[in-house]
Amino acid sequence: MSKPNYTGTFHMVSQDNFENYLAALDINFALRKIVCMLKPTKQIVHDPATGSMKIRTLTTFKDFDMDFKLGQVFTEDLGPVDGRVCQVCVCSSSCAVSKDSG
């Protein structure tokens, strides 16, 4: 069986209960309001042979890039968003685990 290829462009359609989720993450009020107004587009480039992924999040507010390999821990710097730096591992079985490093 061949490995799935996640390459593509994806547009947000809806965000149910997203503001409550951001509040639970202790994101400040003003930033929650800005984030909930955005409709990001995700551009994903995936090489199934190597597991490398590049995810570009495009918004009218700010763009973000993430480069990583499936199954390998990497540092995600969320400093511009909410000040967190996380160690993250994305596995190929569609799960993601994140842990604050601070």
ABEGO torsion letter per residue (X at the ends): XBBBBABEBBBBABBBGAAAAAAAAGBBAAAAAAAAABBBBBBBBBBAAAGBBBBBBBBAABBBBBBBBBGBBBBBBAAAAAGBBBBBBBBAAGBBBBBBAX
